[in-house]
Amino acid sequence: MGDTNSHWPGSASLPGANEQAHNADERLSAIRTEIDSVDQELLDLFNRRASLSREVGHIKADVPGIIFKPVREKEVLDSLAARNPGPLPEDHLRAIWREIFSSSRALQRPQNVAYLGPEGTFSYFAGVEYLGHAATFHPCNDLVQVFEEVSSGRCELGVVPLENSLQGTVGVSFDLFLKHDVFIQAELFSRISHCLLSNAPSLAAVRTVYSHPQPLAQCGGWLRTHLPNAGLVPVESTAAAAQRAAQGPDQGHTAAIGHGKLADLMGLGILASRIEDEPGNWTRFVIIGPKVSGGQGGNKVQNPQPGHTGADKTSLLFTLPDKAGALSHVLDLLATHGINMRKLESRPLRGQCWKYVFFADVESDLEDPRYADLLTALHETCTSFRILGSYPMGPQLDRLDLHTDESEQ
């Protein structure tokens, strides 16, 4: 009976299978050795780059201005993406180099960034995603404090939400530009996707859901369908909500709605992801900085081609005389010069009843010398006129990094 075992189907192929597995192990070992060698080369190159960044910092030590140069960084990213033969995906390349830029800036000079806190808000994650982990992020109690930190010089940059694709303009942000002498250095668009964060074993165990009022409203349909009996408790921020869910006495039955990365930050699990009712939810953030000599933040290329400064968008703030055709005249001036307006909005002028200030975004760099005559005409037409910043059009950051797949909902 023992002799029959050697004639079972497949028994003859075992030596071949063992040899194949052995060859695979040898190949994996060789690849890992090669990766280790490449990593050493990368380490040497990164340190060489770090030394150059420090040298740049020494040269610029006595030069006024900020280290962050978004136009230059965008040029480098676009150039690398155009020359990338693969297989490294472009979004991976850009993410890697954003962190390299972040390290480079920090080596030149420590970079303090103000944001609407606490740590874990969408403003925080948008700032980290765009400016990198080497920056030092300072949480602020409100947007007023963000602007004050930047205008006073205590922070070099600030992350400010400007408008949302569903809720519209963040009015207080526009109002604060009237009070503080700060300028837009860059913009980014961040997708707002909500997760249900909890240490509860399942949805059925959740009795209370915490979050900021906006996410609660944006996920209202999902909550009514999946957690119809749960109590909804509004709190000051999504980060504060996650903290309550993680540290509260009833954490086995509580949940929070917030950014997926809050799960790691607060030690929570993700019960469901992408629970927002409207998937097309994006927030436009701007990076603000103080006014510096030689432009609104150094957003110019060093050797520009004729008619190209590197910036391709300008934000404006202006008031008009109360007479017929005043606004039309501004629009005509822009149209005559072939400039497309992307946004136009009016806000009440604080302290003056029934007076308004206009905010506009145009698709051009109005600080380009080509538009000197246009700027003169705009100053003459408007009661007051101010350029908030010329900067490159921002990227759409959509790396959600969620821990669960949509099917798990």
KEKE-3310 file (N, C-alpha, C; in steps of 0.2 Angstrom, whole numbers, plus 5000, padded with zeros to 4 digits):
npx = (5004:5010:5018:5010:5008:5018:5013:5003:4993:5002:5012:5024:5028:5033:5047:5050:5042:5047:5060:5056:5051:5063:5071:5063:5064:5078:5078:5071:5079:5090:5084:5080:5093:5098:5088:5092:5104:5101:5093:5104:5111:5101:5100:5113:5112:5101:5106:5116:5109:5102:5113:5116:5104:5105:5116:5110:5101:5110:5115:5104:5101:5101:5093:5078:5061:5051:5054:5046:5043:5031:5029:5042:5043:5032:5036:5047:5041:5032:5042:5049:5038:5035:5047:5047:5049:5042:5041:5036:5021:5014:5007:5013:5026:5025:5020:5031:5041:5035:5037:5051:5054:5048:5057:5069:5065:5064:5077:5083:5077:5068:5051:5036:5019:5003:4987:4969:4965:4960:4974:4972:4961:4953:4959:4972:4976:4976:4986:4997:4998:5001:5012:5020:5028:5039:5037:5033:5018:5006:4992:4977:4964:4954:4950:4953:4964:4973:4976:4981:4993:5001:5001:5008:5020:5024:5021:5026:5018:5001:4987:4972:4955:4945:4934:4920:4915:4902:4896:4899:4907:4919:4915:4921:4935:4937:4933:4943:4955:4953:4957:4970:4987:4991:4995:4991:4999:4999:4988:4977:4967:4957:4950:4935:4931:4922:4923:4917:4922:4927:4929:4920:4913:4904:4893:4880:4882:4884:4879:4880:4885:4898:4903:4908:4896:4895:4900:4891:4879:4882:4883:4870:4860:4866:4868:4855:4850:4859:4861:4849:4844:4854:4861:4865:4878:4884:4900:4915:4925:4930:4941:4940:4929:4933:4942:4934:4927:4937:4942:4932:4920:4911:4916:4915:4903:4902:4905:4914:4913:4924:4940:4949:4962:4962:4960:4972:4978:4971:4969:4959:4946:4940:4924:4916:4918:4919:4906:4899:4885:4885:4897:4905:4913:4923:4936:4943:4958:4969:4986:4993:5004:5016:5018:5031:5047:5049:5038:5023:5027:5038:5034:5039:5048:5065:5072:5062:5053:5049:5034:5030:5028:5027:5017:4999:4987:4977:4972:4960:4955:4943:4935:4921:4915:4898:4890:4881:4886:4899:4905:4903:4912:4925:4924:4924:4937:4945:4940:4944:4958:4958:4957:4951:4938:4937:4930:4919:4913:4903:4905:4898:4904:4912:4907:4902:4887:4877:4887:4899:4912:4922:4928:4938:4944:4956:4961:4976:4992:4992:5002:5012:5023:5017:5004:5004:4998:4984:4983:4985:4973:4963:4966:4962:4948:4943:4937:4945:4959:4967:4979:4978:4987:4997:4999:5002:4990:4982:4985:4974:4971:4969:4972:4966:4969:4962:4956:4948:4938:4926:4916:4915:4906)
npy = (4994:5006:5008:5013:5026:5034:5035:5044:5056:5070:5069:5067:5079:5086:5088:5097:5108:5112:5116:5127:5135:5137:5144:5156:5161:5164:5173:5183:5187:5192:5203:5210:5213:5221:5232:5237:5242:5252:5260:5265:5272:5282:5288:5293:5303:5311:5316:5323:5333:5339:5345:5355:5362:5367:5376:5385:5391:5397:5407:5414:5419:5433:5439:5446:5439:5425:5407:5398:5394:5393:5394:5390:5377:5371:5371:5363:5351:5349:5348:5336:5327:5327:5321:5309:5292:5281:5265:5272:5280:5296:5303:5298:5302:5316:5317:5312:5321:5333:5331:5331:5344:5350:5346:5352:5366:5367:5364:5375:5385:5385:5382:5388:5385:5391:5385:5381:5374:5359:5348:5337:5342:5345:5356:5355:5342:5345:5355:5348:5338:5346:5355:5347:5335:5341:5354:5364:5364:5374:5374:5384:5393:5399:5406:5420:5420:5413:5422:5433:5427:5425:5438:5445:5439:5429:5416:5409:5405:5402:5391:5392:5389:5393:5392:5381:5368:5364:5371:5384:5400:5404:5415:5422:5421:5429:5441:5443:5446:5459:5465:5462:5463:5452:5440:5429:5415:5403:5390:5376:5362:5352:5336:5333:5320:5309:5299:5286:5285:5274:5264:5255:5238:5236:5243:5242:5243:5257:5271:5285:5299:5310:5325:5340:5352:5354:5342:5333:5337:5335:5321:5317:5309:5297:5294:5293:5282:5271:5273:5276:5277:5283:5295:5312:5322:5339:5346:5356:5353:5341:5335:5336:5329:5316:5314:5313:5301:5292:5293:5294:5289:5280:5273:5262:5263:5274:5286:5295:5307:5311:5315:5302:5299:5303:5291:5284:5294:5296:5283:5275:5264:5262:5262:5264:5271:5285:5292:5303:5312:5319:5316:5324:5334:5347:5357:5373:5378:5391:5396:5407:5421:5434:5451:5453:5460:5465:5458:5448:5438:5431:5424:5422:5417:5414:5417:5422:5418:5429:5437:5428:5424:5413:5412:5410:5414:5426:5434:5446:5461:5474:5490:5500:5515:5521:5521:5520:5507:5505:5493:5486:5493:5488:5475:5476:5481:5470:5461:5467:5465:5452:5443:5430:5429:5420:5420:5430:5439:5448:5456:5462:5478:5480:5490:5500:5503:5495:5496:5488:5476:5469:5453:5444:5432:5429:5423:5425:5432:5447:5454:5454:5463:5466:5470:5483:5495:5491:5489:5502:5508:5501:5504:5518:5517:5510:5513:5508:5497:5481:5469:5453:5442:5433:5418:5400:5390:5379:5361:5347:5338:5322:5310:5299:5289:5279:5267:5257:5248:5254:5245:5239:5246)
npz = (5000:5004:4992:4983:4985:4978:4966:4965:4957:4951:4959:4953:4948:4959:4962:4951:4954:4967:4962:4955:4964:4972:4962:4961:4974:4974:4964:4970:4981:4974:4968:4979:4984:4974:4975:4988:4984:4975:4984:4992:4983:4981:4994:4995:4985:4989:5001:4995:4988:4999:5005:4995:4996:5009:5007:4998:5007:5016:5007:5005:5018:5022:5014:5010:5010:5006:5008:5001:4984:4973:4959:4954:4959:4953:4940:4940:4944:4933:4923:4926:4926:4912:4907:4912:4910:4915:4924:4935:4942:4937:4948:4959:4957:4958:4971:4979:4975:4981:4994:4994:4991:5002:5012:5007:5008:5022:5026:5022:5029:5044:5042:5046:5047:5048:5052:5051:5066:5076:5075:5062:5055:5039:5034:5039:5034:5020:5020:5024:5013:5002:5006:5012:5025:5031:5035:5049:5057:5064:5074:5074:5082:5075:5059:5059:5068:5060:5049:5057:5062:5051:5045:5055:5055:5063:5058:5043:5032:5028:5028:5020:5019:5004:4996:4993:4983:4985:4995:4992:4994:5007:5017:5028:5025:5014:5019:5028:5020:5018:5030:5033:5027:5018:5006:4992:4989:4983:4977:4980:4976:4985:4988:4997:5006:5016:5031:5041:5057:5070:5085:5087:5085:5074:5063:5068:5082:5084:5092:5094:5084:5081:5074:5064:5060:5046:5039:5045:5039:5025:5025:5028:5021:5020:5033:5038:5031:5035:5049:5056:5069:5077:5087:5083:5085:5085:5084:5087:5077:5065:5069:5083:5085:5081:5092:5103:5099:5100:5113:5122:5136:5131:5120:5112:5107:5100:5086:5073:5060:5048:5040:5032:5036:5049:5056:5058:5065:5077:5082:5078:5070:5053:5049:5038:5022:5011:5013:5010:5003:4991:4979:4972:4980:4983:4990:4988:4993:4999:4999:5010:5012:5018:5012:5001:4996:4979:4973:4975:4983:4977:4966:4953:4938:4936:4924:4914:4899:4886:4889:4898:4915:4923:4932:4931:4935:4943:4958:4963:4972:4974:4974:4969:4961:4965:4953:4937:4926:4931:4935:4923:4915:4921:4917:4904:4901:4905:4896:4883:4884:4882:4893:4903:4915:4929:4941:4950:4963:4975:4991:5007:5012:5026:5039:5031:5026:5014:5005:4994:4991:4978:4973:4963:4951:4938:4923:4921:4922:4930:4934:4925:4915:4903:4905:4911:4907:4907:4921:4926:4920:4927:4940:4939:4936:4947:4964:4974:4972:4972:4970:4975:4973:4962:4954:4951:4943:4954:4959:4959:4973:4976:4983:4992:5001:5009:5021:5018:5005:4993:4992:5004:5011)
capx = (5000:5015:5021:5005:5008:5022:5010:4997:4993:5005:5018:5030:5030:5035:5054:5050:5039:5052:5065:5054:5051:5069:5073:5059:5067:5084:5077:5068:5084:5094:5080:5081:5100:5098:5085:5096:5110:5097:5092:5110:5112:5096:5102:5118:5109:5097:5111:5120:5104:5101:5119:5115:5098:5108:5120:5105:5099:5116:5116:5098:5100:5100:5089:5071:5057:5049:5057:5042:5042:5027:5030:5048:5041:5028:5040:5051:5037:5030:5047:5050:5033:5036:5053:5047:5048:5039:5034:5033:5016:5015:5005:5018:5032:5023:5020:5038:5045:5033:5041:5058:5053:5047:5063:5073:5063:5065:5084:5085:5075:5062:5045:5030:5013:4997:4981:4963:4966:4966:4978:4967:4956:4954:4964:4978:4978:4977:4993:5003:4998:5004:5018:5025:5029:5045:5035:5030:5011:5004:4985:4974:4957:4949:4953:4956:4971:4978:4978:4985:4999:5005:5003:5013:5027:5025:5021:5028:5013:4995:4982:4965:4949:4942:4928:4919:4911:4894:4893:4901:4912:4920:4915:4926:4941:4937:4933:4950:4959:4952:4960:4977:4991:4994:4994:4990:5006:4998:4981:4976:4960:4957:4943:4933:4928:4921:4923:4914:4928:4925:4931:4914:4914:4900:4888:4874:4884:4885:4873:4881:4890:4900:4906:4907:4889:4895:4900:4884:4874:4884:4882:4864:4857:4869:4866:4847:4849:4863:4861:4843:4843:4860:4861:4870:4880:4888:4906:4918:4929:4931:4947:4938:4924:4937:4945:4928:4925:4943:4944:4926:4919:4907:4919:4913:4896:4902:4908:4915:4914:4930:4945:4951:4969:4961:4959:4978:4980:4967:4969:4952:4945:4935:4918:4913:4922:4916:4899:4896:4879:4887:4904:4909:4914:4930:4937:4949:4963:4975:4992:4994:5010:5016:5020:5039:5050:5050:5033:5019:5029:5043:5031:5041:5053:5071:5073:5056:5052:5044:5026:5028:5031:5026:5010:4994:4981:4978:4966:4959:4950:4942:4928:4919:4910:4891:4887:4880:4892:4906:4907:4904:4919:4930:4924:4926:4944:4948:4939:4948:4964:4958:4958:4945:4937:4935:4926:4917:4909:4903:4904:4897:4910:4911:4907:4899:4880:4875:4893:4901:4919:4922:4933:4938:4950:4957:4966:4982:4996:4992:5009:5016:5024:5012:4998:5005:4992:4978:4983:4983:4966:4959:4966:4958:4941:4940:4939:4951:4961:4972:4981:4979:4992:4998:5001:5000:4984:4983:4983:4969:4974:4964:4975:4961:4972:4957:4958:4943:4936:4919:4912:4914:4901)
capy = (5000:5011:5009:5016:5033:5037:5035:5048:5062:5076:5067:5067:5086:5090:5091:5103:5113:5114:5119:5133:5139:5139:5149:5162:5164:5166:5180:5189:5189:5196:5209:5214:5216:5227:5238:5240:5246:5258:5264:5268:5278:5287:5291:5298:5309:5315:5320:5328:5338:5342:5350:5361:5366:5371:5381:5390:5394:5402:5412:5418:5421:5440:5441:5446:5435:5418:5401:5394:5397:5388:5394:5386:5370:5368:5370:5357:5345:5348:5345:5329:5323:5326:5317:5302:5286:5276:5264:5276:5284:5303:5305:5295:5306:5322:5316:5311:5327:5338:5329:5333:5351:5351:5345:5357:5372:5366:5364:5382:5389:5382:5384:5388:5386:5392:5382:5380:5367:5356:5343:5332:5345:5345:5361:5352:5337:5349:5358:5342:5335:5351:5358:5341:5334:5344:5360:5364:5366:5377:5375:5390:5392:5401:5409:5426:5419:5411:5428:5436:5423:5427:5446:5447:5436:5423:5411:5412:5404:5400:5387:5395:5387:5399:5391:5374:5366:5363:5376:5391:5404:5404:5422:5425:5421:5435:5447:5444:5449:5467:5468:5460:5464:5446:5439:5422:5412:5397:5387:5369:5359:5345:5332:5332:5314:5308:5292:5285:5282:5272:5258:5250:5232:5236:5249:5241:5245:5264:5275:5292:5301:5316:5329:5347:5353:5353:5335:5330:5339:5332:5314:5316:5304:5290:5292:5291:5275:5266:5274:5280:5278:5286:5302:5316:5328:5343:5348:5362:5351:5334:5332:5336:5323:5310:5313:5311:5294:5288:5294:5295:5283:5275:5273:5256:5264:5281:5286:5302:5308:5315:5313:5295:5299:5303:5285:5283:5299:5295:5276:5273:5260:5265:5257:5265:5276:5289:5292:5309:5311:5321:5314:5330:5339:5349:5363:5376:5381:5395:5397:5414:5423:5441:5454:5454:5465:5462:5454:5446:5431:5428:5420:5423:5413:5418:5419:5421:5419:5435:5436:5422:5424:5407:5412:5410:5416:5432:5436:5454:5464:5481:5493:5504:5521:5520:5524:5515:5505:5505:5486:5484:5495:5484:5469:5477:5482:5464:5457:5470:5462:5444:5440:5427:5429:5413:5420:5436:5439:5454:5455:5468:5481:5480:5497:5504:5500:5495:5496:5481:5475:5463:5448:5441:5428:5430:5418:5428:5435:5454:5458:5454:5470:5467:5473:5489:5499:5488:5490:5509:5509:5498:5509:5524:5515:5508:5517:5505:5491:5477:5462:5448:5437:5430:5411:5395:5386:5373:5354:5343:5332:5317:5304:5298:5285:5276:5260:5252:5249:5256:5239:5237:5250)
capz = (5000:5004:4986:4978:4986:4974:4959:4965:4952:4953:4963:4949:4947:4965:4961:4947:4958:4971:4959:4952:4970:4973:4958:4963:4980:4972:4960:4975:4984:4970:4967:4985:4985:4969:4978:4993:4981:4973:4990:4995:4978:4982:5000:4993:4981:4994:5005:4991:4987:5005:5006:4991:4999:5015:5004:4996:5013:5018:5003:5006:5025:5023:5008:5013:5006:5009:5004:4996:4977:4970:4952:4952:4961:4948:4934:4941:4944:4926:4919:4928:4923:4905:4906:4916:4906:4919:4926:4941:4940:4938:4954:4964:4956:4961:4979:4981:4975:4986:5001:4993:4991:5009:5016:5005:5011:5029:5027:5020:5034:5047:5039:5051:5044:5052:5049:5056:5069:5079:5071:5059:5051:5032:5032:5041:5029:5014:5020:5024:5007:4998:5008:5015:5032:5035:5038:5056:5057:5070:5074:5076:5084:5070:5053:5061:5070:5054:5046:5061:5063:5045:5044:5061:5054:5067:5053:5036:5028:5031:5024:5021:5014:5001:4993:4992:4977:4986:5000:4990:4997:5014:5017:5032:5022:5010:5023:5032:5016:5018:5036:5033:5022:5016:4999:4990:4986:4979:4978:4979:4977:4989:4988:5003:5007:5023:5033:5048:5061:5077:5088:5088:5081:5068:5062:5073:5088:5085:5095:5093:5079:5082:5068:5063:5057:5039:5037:5047:5034:5019:5025:5030:5018:5022:5040:5038:5028:5038:5056:5057:5076:5080:5089:5079:5089:5081:5088:5084:5071:5064:5073:5090:5085:5082:5098:5107:5098:5102:5120:5127:5140:5128:5113:5109:5104:5097:5080:5071:5053:5046:5035:5033:5039:5056:5059:5061:5070:5083:5084:5076:5064:5048:5048:5031:5018:5006:5015:5008:4999:4985:4978:4969:4985:4983:4993:4986:4998:4996:5004:5010:5015:5019:5006:5001:4991:4972:4970:4980:4986:4973:4961:4946:4936:4936:4918:4911:4892:4884:4890:4903:4921:4927:4936:4926:4938:4948:4962:4964:4977:4972:4976:4963:4963:4964:4947:4931:4921:4934:4935:4916:4913:4923:4913:4897:4901:4905:4889:4878:4884:4881:4899:4905:4922:4932:4947:4952:4969:4980:4999:5010:5015:5033:5042:5027:5024:5007:5000:4992:4988:4973:4973:4956:4949:4931:4920:4918:4928:4929:4936:4919:4912:4897:4907:4915:4905:4910:4928:4927:4919:4933:4946:4938:4936:4953:4970:4977:4968:4975:4968:4981:4972:4955:4956:4946:4945:4959:4958:4962:4977:4977:4986:4998:5006:5013:5023:5016:4999:4993:4992:5011:5014)
cpx = (5004:5017:5016:5006:5013:5019:5004:4998:4997:5012:5025:5033:5032:5042:5054:5047:5044:5058:5063:5053:5058:5072:5069:5062:5074:5084:5075:5074:5089:5091:5081:5088:5101:5094:5089:5102:5107:5096:5098:5112:5107:5098:5108:5116:5105:5101:5115:5115:5103:5107:5118:5109:5101:5112:5116:5103:5104:5116:5110:5097:5098:5096:5081:5066:5055:5053:5053:5041:5038:5028:5036:5046:5037:5032:5044:5047:5034:5036:5049:5045:5033:5042:5053:5045:5044:5043:5032:5027:5017:5013:5010:5024:5031:5023:5027:5042:5042:5036:5048:5059:5053:5053:5068:5072:5065:5073:5087:5083:5069:5056:5039:5024:5007:4991:4975:4963:4959:4969:4972:4962:4958:4959:4971:4981:4980:4984:4998:5003:5002:5011:5023:5025:5034:5043:5032:5023:5009:4996:4983:4967:4952:4954:4956:4963:4976:4980:4983:4992:5004:5006:5008:5020:5028:5025:5023:5022:5007:4991:4975:4960:4946:4935:4927:4914:4903:4892:4895:4907:4913:4921:4920:4933:4942:4937:4940:4955:4959:4956:4967:4981:4995:4992:4994:4996:5004:4990:4982:4969:4960:4950:4941:4929:4928:4921:4920:4920:4925:4929:4926:4915:4910:4896:4882:4876:4884:4878:4874:4886:4891:4903:4905:4900:4889:4895:4894:4879:4876:4883:4875:4860:4860:4868:4859:4846:4853:4863:4855:4842:4849:4859:4866:4872:4885:4894:4910:4923:4928:4936:4944:4933:4928:4940:4940:4927:4931:4944:4938:4924:4915:4910:4917:4906:4896:4906:4909:4915:4920:4935:4948:4957:4968:4961:4966:4980:4977:4967:4962:4952:4941:4930:4915:4917:4917:4908:4896:4890:4881:4895:4908:4910:4922:4931:4944:4952:4968:4980:4994:5001:5011:5019:5028:5041:5050:5044:5029:5021:5034:5040:5033:5047:5059:5073:5067:5056:5048:5037:5025:5032:5031:5020:5005:4987:4982:4971:4966:4954:4949:4935:4927:4914:4903:4888:4886:4886:4899:4909:4908:4910:4925:4930:4926:4934:4947:4947:4943:4955:4964:4959:4951:4945:4934:4930:4925:4912:4909:4902:4902:4903:4909:4912:4904:4892:4879:4881:4896:4908:4918:4928:4933:4945:4950:4962:4972:4986:4996:4998:5014:5017:5019:5006:4998:4999:4986:4977:4981:4976:4961:4960:4962:4951:4939:4942:4945:4953:4967:4973:4982:4985:4991:5001:4999:4994:4986:4981:4977:4972:4969:4966:4971:4965:4967:4959:4953:4940:4928:4914:4910:4909:4894)
cpy = (5006:5013:5013:5024:5037:5038:5040:5054:5068:5075:5068:5074:5090:5092:5097:5109:5116:5118:5126:5138:5142:5144:5156:5165:5167:5173:5185:5191:5193:5203:5214:5217:5222:5233:5241:5244:5252:5263:5268:5274:5284:5291:5296:5304:5313:5319:5325:5334:5342:5347:5356:5365:5370:5377:5387:5394:5399:5408:5417:5421:5428:5443:5441:5442:5429:5413:5398:5398:5392:5388:5389:5379:5367:5367:5364:5351:5344:5345:5338:5325:5322:5322:5310:5297:5281:5270:5268:5281:5291:5306:5303:5300:5313:5322:5316:5318:5333:5337:5332:5340:5353:5351:5350:5364:5372:5367:5371:5387:5386:5385:5383:5390:5386:5388:5382:5374:5365:5352:5338:5335:5344:5350:5358:5347:5340:5352:5353:5339:5340:5353:5353:5341:5338:5351:5359:5367:5368:5378:5382:5389:5394:5404:5416:5425:5417:5417:5432:5433:5425:5434:5448:5444:5431:5417:5413:5411:5402:5396:5389:5392:5393:5398:5383:5373:5365:5369:5383:5394:5404:5412:5425:5426:5428:5441:5449:5447:5457:5469:5467:5461:5457:5445:5431:5420:5407:5394:5379:5367:5352:5342:5331:5325:5311:5300:5292:5281:5280:5266:5253:5244:5232:5242:5248:5243:5253:5267:5282:5294:5308:5319:5336:5347:5351:5346:5331:5331:5335:5325:5312:5310:5297:5289:5290:5284:5270:5267:5278:5281:5281:5293:5306:5322:5332:5345:5353:5360:5344:5331:5331:5330:5316:5308:5311:5303:5290:5288:5294:5288:5277:5274:5267:5257:5271:5281:5294:5302:5313:5312:5306:5294:5300:5297:5283:5288:5298:5288:5273:5268:5264:5260:5258:5271:5279:5289:5298:5308:5313:5320:5320:5335:5341:5356:5366:5380:5386:5395:5404:5416:5431:5444:5455:5458:5461:5457:5452:5439:5428:5423:5422:5419:5417:5421:5418:5422:5425:5433:5430:5423:5418:5407:5413:5411:5422:5433:5443:5455:5471:5483:5498:5510:5519:5523:5519:5514:5504:5498:5484:5487:5491:5477:5470:5478:5475:5460:5460:5467:5455:5440:5437:5427:5423:5414:5428:5436:5445:5452:5462:5471:5483:5488:5502:5501:5501:5497:5489:5481:5469:5459:5445:5437:5428:5425:5421:5431:5443:5458:5457:5461:5472:5471:5479:5494:5497:5490:5497:5511:5506:5502:5515:5523:5514:5513:5515:5498:5488:5471:5458:5443:5435:5424:5406:5392:5380:5366:5352:5337:5328:5310:5303:5294:5282:5269:5255:5253:5251:5250:5237:5241:5246)
cpz = (5000:4997:4981:4979:4981:4967:4959:4960:4955:4957:4959:4948:4953:4964:4957:4950:4963:4968:4957:4958:4972:4969:4959:4969:4978:4968:4965:4979:4980:4969:4973:4986:4980:4972:4984:4990:4978:4979:4993:4990:4980:4989:4999:4990:4985:4998:5001:4990:4993:5007:5002:4994:5005:5012:5001:5002:5016:5014:5004:5013:5026:5018:5011:5008:5010:5005:4999:4990:4973:4963:4950:4954:4955:4941:4934:4941:4936:4921:4920:4925:4916:4903:4909:4911:4909:4921:4932:4939:4941:4945:4960:4963:4959:4969:4982:4981:4979:4992:5000:4994:4998:5013:5014:5008:5019:5031:5026:5026:5037:5044:5044:5047:5048:5048:5054:5059:5072:5073:5069:5056:5044:5030:5034:5036:5022:5014:5020:5017:5002:5000:5011:5022:5035:5037:5045:5056:5064:5070:5077:5078:5079:5064:5054:5063:5065:5051:5050:5062:5057:5044:5049:5059:5058:5063:5046:5031:5031:5026:5026:5016:5011:4998:4993:4986:4978:4991:4997:4994:5004:5015:5022:5030:5018:5014:5026:5027:5016:5024:5036:5027:5020:5009:4997:4986:4981:4980:4977:4979:4980:4989:4995:5003:5014:5025:5040:5052:5068:5079:5089:5083:5075:5068:5067:5080:5089:5087:5094:5088:5080:5075:5068:5059:5049:5036:5039:5042:5027:5019:5028:5027:5020:5029:5041:5036:5033:5046:5058:5065:5080:5082:5085:5083:5086:5086:5084:5077:5071:5068:5081:5090:5085:5088:5103:5106:5100:5110:5125:5131:5136:5121:5109:5105:5100:5090:5078:5063:5052:5041:5037:5037:5047:5060:5062:5066:5077:5086:5083:5070:5059:5047:5041:5028:5013:5007:5013:5003:4992:4984:4976:4974:4985:4987:4990:4992:4995:5002:5004:5014:5015:5013:5007:4996:4984:4970:4976:4983:4982:4968:4954:4945:4936:4930:4913:4903:4891:4885:4894:4909:4925:4930:4930:4929:4943:4951:4963:4969:4975:4974:4970:4965:4961:4959:4941:4927:4924:4933:4928:4913:4915:4919:4906:4896:4901:4898:4883:4878:4883:4887:4902:4913:4924:4938:4948:4958:4973:4987:5002:5013:5022:5036:5037:5024:5017:5002:5000:4990:4984:4974:4966:4955:4941:4929:4917:4924:4926:4931:4931:4917:4906:4899:4912:4913:4907:4917:4930:4925:4924:4939:4945:4938:4943:4959:4974:4973:4971:4972:4974:4980:4965:4957:4951:4948:4949:4956:4961:4966:4979:4979:4992:5004:5011:5015:5021:5009:4999:4994:4999:5014:5014)
residu = (MET:GLY:ASP:THR:ASN:SER:HIS:TRP:PRO:GLY:SER:ALA:SER:LEU:PRO:GLY:ALA:ASN:GLU:GLN:ALA:HIS:ASN:ALA:ASP:GLU:ARG:LEU:SER:ALA:ILE:ARG:THR:GLU:ILE:ASP:SER:VAL:ASP:GLN:GLU:LEU:LEU:ASP:LEU:PHE:ASN:ARG:ARG:ALA:SER:LEU:SER:ARG:GLU:VAL:GLY:HIS:ILE:LYS:ALA:ASP:VAL:PRO:GLY:ILE:ILE:PHE:LYS:PRO:VAL:ARG:GLU:LYS:GLU:VAL:LEU:ASP:SER:LEU:ALA:ALA:ARG:ASN:PRO:GLY:PRO:LEU:PRO:GLU:ASP:HIS:LEU:ARG:ALA:ILE:TRP:ARG:GLU:ILE:PHE:SER:SER:SER:ARG:ALA:LEU:GLN:ARG:PRO:GLN:ASN:VAL:ALA:TYR:LEU:GLY:PRO:GLU:GLY:THR:PHE:SER:TYR:PHE:ALA:GLY:VAL:GLU:TYR:LEU:GLY:HIS:ALA:ALA:THR:PHE:HIS:PRO:CYS:ASN:ASP:LEU:VAL:GLN:VAL:PHE:GLU:GLU:VAL:SER:SER:GLY:ARG:CYS:GLU:LEU:GLY:VAL:VAL:PRO:LEU:GLU:ASN:SER:LEU:GLN:GLY:THR:VAL:GLY:VAL:SER:PHE:ASP:LEU:PHE:LEU:LYS:HIS:ASP:VAL:PHE:ILE:GLN:ALA:GLU:LEU:PHE:SER:ARG:ILE:SER:HIS:CYS:LEU:LEU:SER:ASN:ALA:PRO:SER:LEU:ALA:ALA:VAL:ARG:THR:VAL:TYR:SER:HIS:PRO:GLN:PRO:LEU:ALA:GLN:CYS:GLY:GLY:TRP:LEU:ARG:THR:HIS:LEU:PRO:ASN:ALA:GLY:LEU:VAL:PRO:VAL:GLU:SER:THR:ALA:ALA:ALA:ALA:GLN:ARG:ALA:ALA:GLN:GLY:PRO:ASP:GLN:GLY:HIS:THR:ALA:ALA:ILE:GLY:HIS:GLY:LYS:LEU:ALA:ASP:LEU:MET:GLY:LEU:GLY:ILE:LEU:ALA:SER:ARG:ILE:GLU:ASP:GLU:PRO:GLY:ASN:TRP:THR:ARG:PHE:VAL:ILE:ILE:GLY:PRO:LYS:VAL:SER:GLY:GLY:GLN:GLY:GLY:ASN:LYS:VAL:GLN:ASN:PRO:GLN:PRO:GLY:HIS:THR:GLY:ALA:ASP:LYS:THR:SER:LEU:LEU:PHE:THR:LEU:PRO:ASP:LYS:ALA:GLY:ALA:LEU:SER:HIS:VAL:LEU:ASP:LEU:LEU:ALA:THR:HIS:GLY:ILE:ASN:MET:ARG:LYS:LEU:GLU:SER:ARG:PRO:LEU:ARG:GLY:GLN:CYS:TRP:LYS:TYR:VAL:PHE:PHE:ALA:ASP:VAL:GLU:SER:ASP:LEU:GLU:ASP:PRO:ARG:TYR:ALA:ASP:LEU:LEU:THR:ALA:LEU:HIS:GLU:THR:CYS:THR:SER:PHE:ARG:ILE:LEU:GLY:SER:TYR:PRO:MET:GLY:PRO:GLN:LEU:ASP:ARG:LEU:ASP:LEU:HIS:THR:ASP:GLU:SER:GLU:GLN)
# end
